[in-house]
Amino acid sequence: MDRLPRIKNILKNLGVKPERIELDTTIQSLKFIPEDIEDFLTSYEKEFNIDMVEFIYTDYFEEEIPLIYFVVEQIGKMVNAQNKNAEMKIDITIKHLLDVVKEGKWFKPV
């Protein structure tokens, strides 16, 4: 089976419609909750036998925090939308996931 349909199948199991998935789709744009991100990454790692030792979750996703802090943080982000010091997270595209499969180990997107 081709690699892209296998990734789409993993995402489908998490409730994502396969037709929404393009090479430039980012995992972040799918608006997963932290548990779904973890499920996706675990399934992806197992499906393709990827060495994820270099993967640092907080480079790509916000740390899981209690709901009240999340709400306060979101309000702060709206108020400070122009804050140039805000930490930027790195997008993970479907294309990058396919490139990682070719390498067999995680590396940061360029």
Secondary structure, DSSP 8 states (H G I E B T S, - for coil): --HHHHHHHHHHTTT--GGG--TT-BSGGG---HHHHHHHHHHHHHHHT-B-TT--GGGTS-----HHHHHHHHHHHHHTTT-TTS------BHHHHHHHHHHTB-----
